[in-house]
């Protein structure tokens, strides 16, 4: 589980870096990052369900993921989808 969390976290970070440098494909990369964030949320929830994290750790991670999701959602709204002006 730790390996999946680590891989997903790094994959999400790499996608954000790519989106920051992209010019034409930014929206698509941000959608990929949103999918990766959903996977990360799942892994956090599964970790808690399997008692690999305590309630405080889970609550902290959940709150941080909510904030990250809001920031990513704002960035997605700012970037138009390809073909949309």
PDB file of N, CA, C and O in Angstrom:
ATOM      1  N   UNK A   1       0.834  -1.187   0.000  1.00  0.00           N
ATOM      2  CA  UNK A   1       0.000   0.000   0.000  1.00  0.00           C
ATOM      3  C   UNK A   1       0.879   1.252   0.000  1.00  0.00           C
ATOM      4  O   UNK A   1       0.597   2.228  -0.695  1.00  0.00           O
ATOM      5  N   UNK A   2       1.943   1.200   0.790  1.00  0.00           N
ATOM      6  CA  UNK A   2       2.837   2.362   0.844  1.00  0.00           C
ATOM      7  C   UNK A   2       3.438   2.640  -0.526  1.00  0.00           C
ATOM      8  O   UNK A   2       3.584   3.795  -0.926  1.00  0.00           O
ATOM      9  N   UNK A   3       3.784   1.582  -1.238  1.00  0.00           N
ATOM     10  CA  UNK A   3       4.373   1.745  -2.575  1.00  0.00           C
ATOM     11  C   UNK A   3       3.372   2.389  -3.533  1.00  0.00           C
ATOM     12  O   UNK A   3       3.741   3.254  -4.327  1.00  0.00           O
ATOM     13  N   UNK A   4       2.106   1.971  -3.461  1.00  0.00           N
ATOM     14  CA  UNK A   4       1.081   2.564  -4.327  1.00  0.00           C
ATOM     15  C   UNK A   4       0.874   4.039  -3.994  1.00  0.00           C
ATOM     16  O   UNK A   4       0.738   4.869  -4.893  1.00  0.00           O
ATOM     17  N   UNK A   5       0.850   4.358  -2.724  1.00  0.00           N
ATOM     18  CA  UNK A   5       0.701   5.755  -2.315  1.00  0.00           C
ATOM     19  C   UNK A   5       1.877   6.586  -2.816  1.00  0.00           C
ATOM     20  O   UNK A   5       1.693   7.682  -3.346  1.00  0.00           O
ATOM     21  N   UNK A   6       3.065   6.064  -2.647  1.00  0.00           N
ATOM     22  CA  UNK A   6       4.261   6.783  -3.093  1.00  0.00           C
ATOM     23  C   UNK A   6       4.248   6.974  -4.612  1.00  0.00           C
ATOM     24  O   UNK A   6       4.493   8.076  -5.102  1.00  0.00           O
ATOM     25  N   UNK A   7       3.966   5.913  -5.346  1.00  0.00           N
ATOM     26  CA  UNK A   7       3.940   6.007  -6.809  1.00  0.00           C
ATOM     27  C   UNK A   7       2.873   6.986  -7.291  1.00  0.00           C
ATOM     28  O   UNK A   7       3.111   7.784  -8.198  1.00  0.00           O
ATOM     29  N   UNK A   8       1.700   6.916  -6.676  1.00  0.00           N
ATOM     30  CA  UNK A   8       0.619   7.805  -7.069  1.00  0.00           C
ATOM     31  C   UNK A   8       0.940   9.260  -6.738  1.00  0.00           C
ATOM     32  O   UNK A   8       0.659  10.159  -7.531  1.00  0.00           O
ATOM     33  N   UNK A   9       1.522   9.486  -5.579  1.00  0.00           N
ATOM     34  CA  UNK A   9       1.902  10.845  -5.193  1.00  0.00           C
ATOM     35  C   UNK A   9       2.924  11.446  -6.148  1.00  0.00           C
ATOM     36  O   UNK A   9       2.805  12.604  -6.548  1.00  0.00           O
ATOM     37  N   UNK A  10       3.927  10.654  -6.510  1.00  0.00           N
ATOM     38  CA  UNK A  10       4.933  11.137  -7.454  1.00  0.00           C
ATOM     39  C   UNK A  10       4.344  11.340  -8.844  1.00  0.00           C
ATOM     40  O   UNK A  10       4.678  12.312  -9.521  1.00  0.00           O
ATOM     41  N   UNK A  11       3.477  10.440  -9.274  1.00  0.00           N
ATOM     42  CA  UNK A  11       2.847  10.579 -10.590  1.00  0.00           C
ATOM     43  C   UNK A  11       2.010  11.856 -10.648  1.00  0.00           C
ATOM     44  O   UNK A  11       2.019  12.567 -11.653  1.00  0.00           O
ATOM     45  N   UNK A  12       1.282  12.143  -9.559  1.00  0.00           N
ATOM     46  CA  UNK A  12       0.484  13.368  -9.493  1.00  0.00           C
ATOM     47  C   UNK A  12       1.386  14.598  -9.589  1.00  0.00           C
ATOM     48  O   UNK A  12       1.085  15.541 -10.320  1.00  0.00           O
ATOM     49  N   UNK A  13       2.477  14.580  -8.855  1.00  0.00           N
ATOM     50  CA  UNK A  13       3.406  15.710  -8.850  1.00  0.00           C
ATOM     51  C   UNK A  13       4.015  15.928 -10.235  1.00  0.00           C
ATOM     52  O   UNK A  13       4.132  17.066 -10.692  1.00  0.00           O
ATOM     53  N   UNK A  14       4.397  14.852 -10.895  1.00  0.00           N
ATOM     54  CA  UNK A  14       4.972  14.952 -12.241  1.00  0.00           C
ATOM     55  C   UNK A  14       3.945  15.544 -13.210  1.00  0.00           C
ATOM     56  O   UNK A  14       4.296  16.370 -14.053  1.00  0.00           O
ATOM     57  N   UNK A  15       2.698  15.133 -13.097  1.00  0.00           N
ATOM     58  CA  UNK A  15       1.656  15.681 -13.969  1.00  0.00           C
ATOM     59  C   UNK A  15       1.475  17.182 -13.735  1.00  0.00           C
ATOM     60  O   UNK A  15       1.259  17.935 -14.685  1.00  0.00           O
ATOM     61  N   UNK A  16       1.560  17.613 -12.496  1.00  0.00           N
ATOM     62  CA  UNK A  16       1.444  19.051 -12.217  1.00  0.00           C
ATOM     63  C   UNK A  16       2.616  19.819 -12.825  1.00  0.00           C
ATOM     64  O   UNK A  16       2.437  20.913 -13.360  1.00  0.00           O
ATOM     65  N   UNK A  17       3.791  19.255 -12.743  1.00  0.00           N
ATOM     66  CA  UNK A  17       4.966  19.891 -13.355  1.00  0.00           C
ATOM     67  C   UNK A  17       4.775  19.980 -14.866  1.00  0.00           C
ATOM     68  O   UNK A  17       5.047  21.018 -15.470  1.00  0.00           O
ATOM     69  N   UNK A  18       4.307  18.888 -15.475  1.00  0.00           N
ATOM     70  CA  UNK A  18       4.072  18.891 -16.923  1.00  0.00           C
ATOM     71  C   UNK A  18       3.028  19.934 -17.305  1.00  0.00           C
ATOM     72  O   UNK A  18       3.191  20.643 -18.298  1.00  0.00           O
ATOM     73  N   UNK A  19       1.971  20.027 -16.532  1.00  0.00           N
ATOM     74  CA  UNK A  19       0.915  21.005 -16.829  1.00  0.00           C
ATOM     75  C   UNK A  19       1.450  22.427 -16.713  1.00  0.00           C
ATOM     76  O   UNK A  19       1.057  23.305 -17.481  1.00  0.00           O
ATOM     77  N   UNK A  20       2.335  22.654 -15.768  1.00  0.00           N
ATOM     78  CA  UNK A  20       2.908  23.978 -15.601  1.00  0.00           C
ATOM     79  C   UNK A  20       3.765  24.410 -16.773  1.00  0.00           C
ATOM     80  O   UNK A  20       3.907  25.605 -17.036  1.00  0.00           O
ATOM     81  N   UNK A  21       4.334  23.450 -17.477  1.00  0.00           N
ATOM     82  CA  UNK A  21       5.207  23.752 -18.612  1.00  0.00           C
ATOM     83  C   UNK A  21       4.511  23.605 -19.954  1.00  0.00           C
ATOM     84  O   UNK A  21       5.040  24.043 -20.975  1.00  0.00           O
ATOM     85  N   UNK A  22       3.343  23.001 -19.965  1.00  0.00           N
ATOM     86  CA  UNK A  22       2.647  22.748 -21.231  1.00  0.00           C
ATOM     87  C   UNK A  22       1.980  24.021 -21.727  1.00  0.00           C
ATOM     88  O   UNK A  22       1.647  24.911 -20.945  1.00  0.00           O
ATOM     89  N   UNK A  23       1.794  24.092 -23.022  1.00  0.00           N
ATOM     90  CA  UNK A  23       1.092  25.242 -23.575  1.00  0.00           C
ATOM     91  C   UNK A  23      -0.241  24.825 -24.190  1.00  0.00           C
ATOM     92  O   UNK A  23      -1.265  25.455 -23.929  1.00  0.00           O
ATOM     93  N   UNK A  24      -0.237  23.775 -24.999  1.00  0.00           N
ATOM     94  CA  UNK A  24      -1.456  23.403 -25.701  1.00  0.00           C
ATOM     95  C   UNK A  24      -2.194  22.229 -25.056  1.00  0.00           C
ATOM     96  O   UNK A  24      -3.409  22.113 -25.219  1.00  0.00           O
ATOM     97  N   UNK A  25      -1.507  21.378 -24.345  1.00  0.00           N
ATOM     98  CA  UNK A  25      -2.137  20.174 -23.801  1.00  0.00           C
ATOM     99  C   UNK A  25      -2.395  20.278 -22.301  1.00  0.00           C
ATOM    100  O   UNK A  25      -2.601  19.261 -21.638  1.00  0.00           O
ATOM    101  N   UNK A  26      -2.387  21.474 -21.768  1.00  0.00           N
ATOM    102  CA  UNK A  26      -2.497  21.665 -20.317  1.00  0.00           C
ATOM    103  C   UNK A  26      -3.780  21.055 -19.748  1.00  0.00           C
ATOM    104  O   UNK A  26      -3.742  20.386 -18.715  1.00  0.00           O
ATOM    105  N   UNK A  27      -4.913  21.281 -20.416  1.00  0.00           N
ATOM    106  CA  UNK A  27      -6.193  20.783 -19.906  1.00  0.00           C
ATOM    107  C   UNK A  27      -6.185  19.253 -19.797  1.00  0.00           C
ATOM    108  O   UNK A  27      -6.643  18.696 -18.799  1.00  0.00           O
ATOM    109  N   UNK A  28      -5.671  18.592 -20.810  1.00  0.00           N
ATOM    110  CA  UNK A  28      -5.605  17.129 -20.818  1.00  0.00           C
ATOM    111  C   UNK A  28      -4.714  16.614 -19.692  1.00  0.00           C
ATOM    112  O   UNK A  28      -5.051  15.633 -19.029  1.00  0.00           O
ATOM    113  N   UNK A  29      -3.594  17.264 -19.480  1.00  0.00           N
ATOM    114  CA  UNK A  29      -2.684  16.848 -18.404  1.00  0.00           C
ATOM    115  C   UNK A  29      -3.338  17.061 -17.044  1.00  0.00           C
ATOM    116  O   UNK A  29      -3.183  16.235 -16.145  1.00  0.00           O
ATOM    117  N   UNK A  30      -4.059  18.150 -16.890  1.00  0.00           N
ATOM    118  CA  UNK A  30      -4.746  18.409 -15.620  1.00  0.00           C
ATOM    119  C   UNK A  30      -5.831  17.371 -15.364  1.00  0.00           C
ATOM    120  O   UNK A  30      -6.051  16.982 -14.217  1.00  0.00           O
ATOM    121  N   UNK A  31      -6.507  16.919 -16.409  1.00  0.00           N
ATOM    122  CA  UNK A  31      -7.493  15.850 -16.239  1.00  0.00           C
ATOM    123  C   UNK A  31      -6.812  14.555 -15.796  1.00  0.00           C
ATOM    124  O   UNK A  31      -7.349  13.821 -14.967  1.00  0.00           O
ATOM    125  N   UNK A  32      -5.640  14.277 -16.345  1.00  0.00           N
ATOM    126  CA  UNK A  32      -4.872  13.113 -15.908  1.00  0.00           C
ATOM    127  C   UNK A  32      -4.464  13.255 -14.444  1.00  0.00           C
ATOM    128  O   UNK A  32      -4.490  12.281 -13.693  1.00  0.00           O
ATOM    129  N   UNK A  33      -4.091  14.457 -14.043  1.00  0.00           N
ATOM    130  CA  UNK A  33      -3.729  14.710 -12.642  1.00  0.00           C
ATOM    131  C   UNK A  33      -4.933  14.510 -11.735  1.00  0.00           C
ATOM    132  O   UNK A  33      -4.793  13.996 -10.625  1.00  0.00           O
ATOM    133  N   UNK A  34      -6.111  14.909 -12.192  1.00  0.00           N
ATOM    134  CA  UNK A  34      -7.335  14.723 -11.418  1.00  0.00           C
ATOM    135  C   UNK A  34      -7.610  13.231 -11.208  1.00  0.00           C
ATOM    136  O   UNK A  34      -8.006  12.814 -10.120  1.00  0.00           O
ATOM    137  N   UNK A  35      -7.400  12.447 -12.242  1.00  0.00           N
ATOM    138  CA  UNK A  35      -7.563  10.996 -12.121  1.00  0.00           C
ATOM    139  C   UNK A  35      -6.552  10.423 -11.124  1.00  0.00           C
ATOM    140  O   UNK A  35      -6.900   9.573 -10.304  1.00  0.00           O
ATOM    141  N   UNK A  36      -5.331  10.880 -11.194  1.00  0.00           N
ATOM    142  CA  UNK A  36      -4.298  10.395 -10.271  1.00  0.00           C
ATOM    143  C   UNK A  36      -4.637  10.788  -8.831  1.00  0.00           C
ATOM    144  O   UNK A  36      -4.389  10.021  -7.901  1.00  0.00           O
ATOM    145  N   UNK A  37      -5.197  11.967  -8.651  1.00  0.00           N
ATOM    146  CA  UNK A  37      -5.606  12.402  -7.314  1.00  0.00           C
ATOM    147  C   UNK A  37      -6.729  11.512  -6.778  1.00  0.00           C
ATOM    148  O   UNK A  37      -6.758  11.197  -5.589  1.00  0.00           O
ATOM    149  N   UNK A  38      -7.644  11.110  -7.648  1.00  0.00           N
ATOM    150  CA  UNK A  38      -8.700  10.183  -7.230  1.00  0.00           C
ATOM    151  C   UNK A  38      -8.115   8.844  -6.784  1.00  0.00           C
ATOM    152  O   UNK A  38      -8.565   8.264  -5.796  1.00  0.00           O
ATOM    153  N   UNK A  39      -7.117   8.356  -7.510  1.00  0.00           N
ATOM    154  CA  UNK A  39      -6.463   7.105  -7.105  1.00  0.00           C
ATOM    155  C   UNK A  39      -5.785   7.276  -5.751  1.00  0.00           C
ATOM    156  O   UNK A  39      -5.843   6.385  -4.904  1.00  0.00           O
ATOM    157  N   UNK A  40      -5.145   8.418  -5.552  1.00  0.00           N
ATOM    158  CA  UNK A  40      -4.469   8.674  -4.276  1.00  0.00           C
ATOM    159  C   UNK A  40      -5.482   8.690  -3.128  1.00  0.00           C
ATOM    160  O   UNK A  40      -5.222   8.148  -2.054  1.00  0.00           O
ATOM    161  N   UNK A  41      -6.641   9.317  -3.369  1.00  0.00           N
ATOM    162  CA  UNK A  41      -7.703   9.322  -2.349  1.00  0.00           C
ATOM    163  C   UNK A  41      -8.126   7.894  -1.999  1.00  0.00           C
ATOM    164  O   UNK A  41      -8.324   7.556  -0.832  1.00  0.00           O
ATOM    165  N   UNK A  42      -8.260   7.067  -3.038  1.00  0.00           N
ATOM    166  CA  UNK A  42      -8.637   5.675  -2.818  1.00  0.00           C
ATOM    167  C   UNK A  42      -7.600   4.966  -1.954  1.00  0.00           C
ATOM    168  O   UNK A  42      -7.959   4.257  -1.014  1.00  0.00           O
ATOM    169  N   UNK A  43      -6.329   5.147  -2.261  1.00  0.00           N
ATOM    170  CA  UNK A  43      -5.275   4.489  -1.492  1.00  0.00           C
ATOM    171  C   UNK A  43      -5.247   4.961  -0.040  1.00  0.00           C
ATOM    172  O   UNK A  43      -4.997   4.171   0.871  1.00  0.00           O
ATOM    173  N   UNK A  44      -5.502   6.235   0.168  1.00  0.00           N
ATOM    174  CA  UNK A  44      -5.568   6.752   1.546  1.00  0.00           C
ATOM    175  C   UNK A  44      -6.733   6.101   2.285  1.00  0.00           C
ATOM    176  O   UNK A  44      -6.590   5.685   3.435  1.00  0.00           O
ATOM    177  N   UNK A  45      -7.881   6.016   1.627  1.00  0.00           N
ATOM    178  CA  UNK A  45      -9.054   5.409   2.255  1.00  0.00           C
ATOM    179  C   UNK A  45      -8.809   3.922   2.548  1.00  0.00           C
ATOM    180  O   UNK A  45      -9.159   3.434   3.623  1.00  0.00           O
ATOM    181  N   UNK A  46      -8.212   3.211   1.597  1.00  0.00           N
ATOM    182  CA  UNK A  46      -7.912   1.795   1.821  1.00  0.00           C
ATOM    183  C   UNK A  46      -6.903   1.611   2.949  1.00  0.00           C
ATOM    184  O   UNK A  46      -7.015   0.669   3.734  1.00  0.00           O
ATOM    185  N   UNK A  47      -5.936   2.490   3.033  1.00  0.00           N
ATOM    186  CA  UNK A  47      -4.956   2.426   4.130  1.00  0.00           C
ATOM    187  C   UNK A  47      -5.650   2.545   5.475  1.00  0.00           C
ATOM    188  O   UNK A  47      -5.325   1.834   6.426  1.00  0.00           O
ATOM    189  N   UNK A  48      -6.603   3.448   5.539  1.00  0.00           N
ATOM    190  CA  UNK A  48      -7.331   3.632   6.794  1.00  0.00           C
ATOM    191  C   UNK A  48      -8.216   2.423   7.089  1.00  0.00           C
ATOM    192  O   UNK A  48      -8.285   1.952   8.224  1.00  0.00           O
ATOM    193  N   UNK A  49      -8.898   1.923   6.042  1.00  0.00           N
ATOM    194  CA  UNK A  49      -9.765   0.750   6.230  1.00  0.00           C
ATOM    195  C   UNK A  49      -8.984  -0.470   6.697  1.00  0.00           C
ATOM    196  O   UNK A  49      -9.518  -1.307   7.424  1.00  0.00           O
ATOM    197  N   UNK A  50      -7.740  -0.574   6.289  1.00  0.00           N
ATOM    198  CA  UNK A  50      -6.894  -1.709   6.685  1.00  0.00           C
ATOM    199  C   UNK A  50      -6.121  -1.427   7.966  1.00  0.00           C
ATOM    200  O   UNK A  50      -5.235  -2.190   8.353  1.00  0.00           O
ATOM    201  N   UNK A  51      -6.467  -0.327   8.616  1.00  0.00           N
ATOM    202  CA  UNK A  51      -5.855   0.065   9.892  1.00  0.00           C
ATOM    203  C   UNK A  51      -4.348   0.299   9.777  1.00  0.00           C
ATOM    204  O   UNK A  51      -3.593   0.030  10.711  1.00  0.00           O
ATOM    205  N   UNK A  52      -3.926   0.803   8.619  1.00  0.00           N
ATOM    206  CA  UNK A  52      -2.523   1.165   8.435  1.00  0.00           C
ATOM    207  C   UNK A  52      -2.265   2.603   8.864  1.00  0.00           C
ATOM    208  O   UNK A  52      -1.117   3.009   9.047  1.00  0.00           O
ATOM    209  N   UNK A  53      -3.336   3.367   9.023  1.00  0.00           N
ATOM    210  CA  UNK A  53      -3.246   4.736   9.549  1.00  0.00           C
ATOM    211  C   UNK A  53      -4.286   4.879  10.655  1.00  0.00           C
ATOM    212  O   UNK A  53      -5.312   4.198  10.655  1.00  0.00           O
ATOM    213  N   UNK A  54      -4.007   5.766  11.587  1.00  0.00           N
ATOM    214  CA  UNK A  54      -4.990   6.015  12.636  1.00  0.00           C
ATOM    215  C   UNK A  54      -5.946   7.131  12.179  1.00  0.00           C
ATOM    216  O   UNK A  54      -5.791   7.696  11.096  1.00  0.00           O
ATOM    217  N   UNK A  55      -6.913   7.425  13.011  1.00  0.00           N
ATOM    218  CA  UNK A  55      -7.942   8.405  12.638  1.00  0.00           C
ATOM    219  C   UNK A  55      -7.352   9.793  12.407  1.00  0.00           C
ATOM    220  O   UNK A  55      -7.759  10.481  11.471  1.00  0.00           O
ATOM    221  N   UNK A  56      -6.418  10.213  13.228  1.00  0.00           N
ATOM    222  CA  UNK A  56      -5.809  11.538  13.067  1.00  0.00           C
ATOM    223  C   UNK A  56      -5.024  11.636  11.754  1.00  0.00           C
ATOM    224  O   UNK A  56      -5.109  12.640  11.046  1.00  0.00           O
ATOM    225  N   UNK A  57      -4.271  10.599  11.441  1.00  0.00           N
ATOM    226  CA  UNK A  57      -3.517  10.590  10.181  1.00  0.00           C
ATOM    227  C   UNK A  57      -4.453  10.627   8.980  1.00  0.00           C
ATOM    228  O   UNK A  57      -4.218  11.354   8.015  1.00  0.00           O
ATOM    229  N   UNK A  58      -5.512   9.835   9.054  1.00  0.00           N
ATOM    230  CA  UNK A  58      -6.483   9.803   7.962  1.00  0.00           C
ATOM    231  C   UNK A  58      -7.155  11.158   7.801  1.00  0.00           C
ATOM    232  O   UNK A  58      -7.298  11.647   6.680  1.00  0.00           O
ATOM    233  N   UNK A  59      -7.568  11.768   8.900  1.00  0.00           N
ATOM    234  CA  UNK A  59      -8.251  13.058   8.851  1.00  0.00           C
ATOM    235  C   UNK A  59      -7.337  14.144   8.278  1.00  0.00           C
ATOM    236  O   UNK A  59      -7.777  14.974   7.482  1.00  0.00           O
ATOM    237  N   UNK A  60      -6.083  14.133   8.679  1.00  0.00           N
ATOM    238  CA  UNK A  60      -5.129  15.103   8.151  1.00  0.00           C
ATOM    239  C   UNK A  60      -4.974  14.928   6.645  1.00  0.00           C
ATOM    240  O   UNK A  60      -5.043  15.902   5.895  1.00  0.00           O
ATOM    241  N   UNK A  61      -4.764  13.687   6.200  1.00  0.00           N
ATOM    242  CA  UNK A  61      -4.601  13.420   4.767  1.00  0.00           C
ATOM    243  C   UNK A  61      -5.855  13.797   3.995  1.00  0.00           C
ATOM    244  O   UNK A  61      -5.764  14.387   2.919  1.00  0.00           O
ATOM    245  N   UNK A  62      -7.019  13.465   4.528  1.00  0.00           N
ATOM    246  CA  UNK A  62      -8.276  13.783   3.852  1.00  0.00           C
ATOM    247  C   UNK A  62      -8.449  15.295   3.694  1.00  0.00           C
ATOM    248  O   UNK A  62      -8.864  15.765   2.635  1.00  0.00           O
ATOM    249  N   UNK A  63      -8.135  16.045   4.732  1.00  0.00           N
ATOM    250  CA  UNK A  63      -8.252  17.508   4.656  1.00  0.00           C
ATOM    251  C   UNK A  63      -7.284  18.092   3.631  1.00  0.00           C
ATOM    252  O   UNK A  63      -7.637  19.007   2.887  1.00  0.00           O
ATOM    253  N   UNK A  64      -6.075  17.566   3.596  1.00  0.00           N
ATOM    254  CA  UNK A  64      -5.101  18.052   2.612  1.00  0.00           C
ATOM    255  C   UNK A  64      -5.548  17.713   1.192  1.00  0.00           C
ATOM    256  O   UNK A  64      -5.387  18.528   0.284  1.00  0.00           O
ATOM    257  N   UNK A  65      -6.100  16.536   0.995  1.00  0.00           N
ATOM    258  CA  UNK A  65      -6.575  16.143  -0.333  1.00  0.00           C
ATOM    259  C   UNK A  65      -7.759  16.990  -0.782  1.00  0.00           C
ATOM    260  O   UNK A  65      -7.906  17.268  -1.972  1.00  0.00           O
ATOM    261  N   UNK A  66      -8.588  17.393   0.146  1.00  0.00           N
ATOM    262  CA  UNK A  66      -9.701  18.300  -0.191  1.00  0.00           C
ATOM    263  C   UNK A  66      -9.141  19.624  -0.705  1.00  0.00           C
ATOM    264  O   UNK A  66      -9.602  20.139  -1.724  1.00  0.00           O
ATOM    265  N   UNK A  67      -8.167  20.167  -0.016  1.00  0.00           N
ATOM    266  CA  UNK A  67      -7.567  21.432  -0.440  1.00  0.00           C
ATOM    267  C   UNK A  67      -6.877  21.305  -1.796  1.00  0.00           C
ATOM    268  O   UNK A  67      -7.020  22.174  -2.656  1.00  0.00           O
ATOM    269  N   UNK A  68      -6.137  20.229  -1.978  1.00  0.00           N
ATOM    270  CA  UNK A  68      -5.461  20.006  -3.258  1.00  0.00           C
ATOM    271  C   UNK A  68      -6.488  19.882  -4.377  1.00  0.00           C
ATOM    272  O   UNK A  68      -6.296  20.423  -5.466  1.00  0.00           O
ATOM    273  N   UNK A  69      -7.575  19.173  -4.108  1.00  0.00           N
ATOM    274  CA  UNK A  69      -8.639  19.026  -5.095  1.00  0.00           C
ATOM    275  C   UNK A  69      -9.268  20.356  -5.474  1.00  0.00           C
ATOM    276  O   UNK A  69      -9.590  20.584  -6.640  1.00  0.00           O
ATOM    277  N   UNK A  70      -9.445  21.233  -4.496  1.00  0.00           N
ATOM    278  CA  UNK A  70      -9.997  22.568  -4.784  1.00  0.00           C
ATOM    279  C   UNK A  70      -9.048  23.375  -5.667  1.00  0.00           C
ATOM    280  O   UNK A  70      -9.474  24.035  -6.614  1.00  0.00           O
ATOM    281  N   UNK A  71      -7.766  23.312  -5.348  1.00  0.00           N
ATOM    282  CA  UNK A  71      -6.781  24.034  -6.154  1.00  0.00           C
ATOM    283  C   UNK A  71      -6.723  23.491  -7.578  1.00  0.00           C
ATOM    284  O   UNK A  71      -6.680  24.257  -8.541  1.00  0.00           O
ATOM    285  N   UNK A  72      -6.722  22.180  -7.703  1.00  0.00           N
ATOM    286  CA  UNK A  72      -6.692  21.567  -9.028  1.00  0.00           C
ATOM    287  C   UNK A  72      -7.966  21.892  -9.803  1.00  0.00           C
ATOM    288  O   UNK A  72      -7.909  22.175 -10.999  1.00  0.00           O
ATOM    289  N   UNK A  73      -9.100  21.855  -9.136  1.00  0.00           N
ATOM    290  CA  UNK A  73     -10.363  22.210  -9.782  1.00  0.00           C
ATOM    291  C   UNK A  73     -10.368  23.644 -10.284  1.00  0.00           C
ATOM    292  O   UNK A  73     -10.874  23.921 -11.371  1.00  0.00           O
ATOM    293  N   UNK A  74      -9.810  24.551  -9.505  1.00  0.00           N
ATOM    294  CA  UNK A  74      -9.711  25.943  -9.936  1.00  0.00           C
ATOM    295  C   UNK A  74      -8.818  26.092 -11.153  1.00  0.00           C
ATOM    296  O   UNK A  74      -9.125  26.867 -12.060  1.00  0.00           O
ATOM    297  N   UNK A  75      -7.724  25.363 -11.179  1.00  0.00           N
ATOM    298  CA  UNK A  75      -6.812  25.405 -12.320  1.00  0.00           C
ATOM    299  C   UNK A  75      -7.496  24.838 -13.567  1.00  0.00           C
ATOM    300  O   UNK A  75      -7.328  25.361 -14.669  1.00  0.00           O
ATOM    301  N   UNK A  76      -8.272  23.757 -13.377  1.00  0.00           N
ATOM    302  CA  UNK A  76      -8.990  23.172 -14.513  1.00  0.00           C
ATOM    303  C   UNK A  76     -10.019  24.144 -15.077  1.00  0.00           C
ATOM    304  O   UNK A  76     -10.176  24.245 -16.294  1.00  0.00           O
ATOM    305  N   UNK A  77     -10.719  24.858 -14.204  1.00  0.00           N
ATOM    306  CA  UNK A  77     -11.715  25.821 -14.683  1.00  0.00           C
ATOM    307  C   UNK A  77     -11.069  26.975 -15.435  1.00  0.00           C
ATOM    308  O   UNK A  77     -11.656  27.538 -16.360  1.00  0.00           O
ATOM    309  N   UNK A  78      -9.861  27.318 -15.029  1.00  0.00           N
ATOM    310  CA  UNK A  78      -9.136  28.418 -15.663  1.00  0.00           C
ATOM    311  C   UNK A  78      -8.650  28.045 -17.060  1.00  0.00           C
ATOM    312  O   UNK A  78      -8.576  28.900 -17.943  1.00  0.00           O
ATOM    313  N   UNK A  79      -8.320  26.772 -17.259  1.00  0.00           N
ATOM    314  CA  UNK A  79      -7.784  26.303 -18.540  1.00  0.00           C
ATOM    315  C   UNK A  79      -8.917  25.771 -19.414  1.00  0.00           C
ATOM    316  O   UNK A  79      -9.594  24.819 -19.028  1.00  0.00           O
ATOM    317  N   UNK A  80      -9.133  26.367 -20.579  1.00  0.00           N
ATOM    318  CA  UNK A  80     -10.199  25.873 -21.446  1.00  0.00           C
ATOM    319  C   UNK A  80      -9.826  24.525 -22.056  1.00  0.00           C
ATOM    320  O   UNK A  80      -8.652  24.229 -22.279  1.00  0.00           O
ATOM    321  N   UNK A  81     -10.841  23.726 -22.316  1.00  0.00           N
ATOM    322  CA  UNK A  81     -10.623  22.452 -22.984  1.00  0.00           C
ATOM    323  C   UNK A  81     -10.177  22.721 -24.409  1.00  0.00           C
ATOM    324  O   UNK A  81     -10.505  23.772 -24.959  1.00  0.00           O
ATOM    325  N   UNK A  82      -9.440  21.807 -25.023  1.00  0.00           N
ATOM    326  CA  UNK A  82      -8.995  22.008 -26.395  1.00  0.00           C
ATOM    327  C   UNK A  82     -10.184  22.268 -27.326  1.00  0.00           C
ATOM    328  O   UNK A  82     -11.194  21.566 -27.269  1.00  0.00           O
ATOM    329  N   UNK A  83     -10.053  23.267 -28.167  1.00  0.00           N
ATOM    330  CA  UNK A  83     -11.114  23.622 -29.100  1.00  0.00           C
ATOM    331  C   UNK A  83     -12.152  24.568 -28.530  1.00  0.00           C
ATOM    332  O   UNK A  83     -13.046  25.015 -29.249  1.00  0.00           O
ATOM    333  N   UNK A  84     -12.043  24.880 -27.230  1.00  0.00           N
ATOM    334  CA  UNK A  84     -12.986  25.794 -26.593  1.00  0.00           C
ATOM    335  C   UNK A  84     -12.257  27.098 -26.300  1.00  0.00           C
ATOM    336  O   UNK A  84     -11.169  27.097 -25.725  1.00  0.00           O
ATOM    337  N   UNK A  85     -12.857  28.190 -26.693  1.00  0.00           N
ATOM    338  CA  UNK A  85     -12.226  29.487 -26.454  1.00  0.00           C
ATOM    339  C   UNK A  85     -12.993  30.272 -25.440  1.00  0.00           C
ATOM    340  O   UNK A  85     -12.610  31.394 -25.110  1.00  0.00           O
TER     341      UNK A  85
END
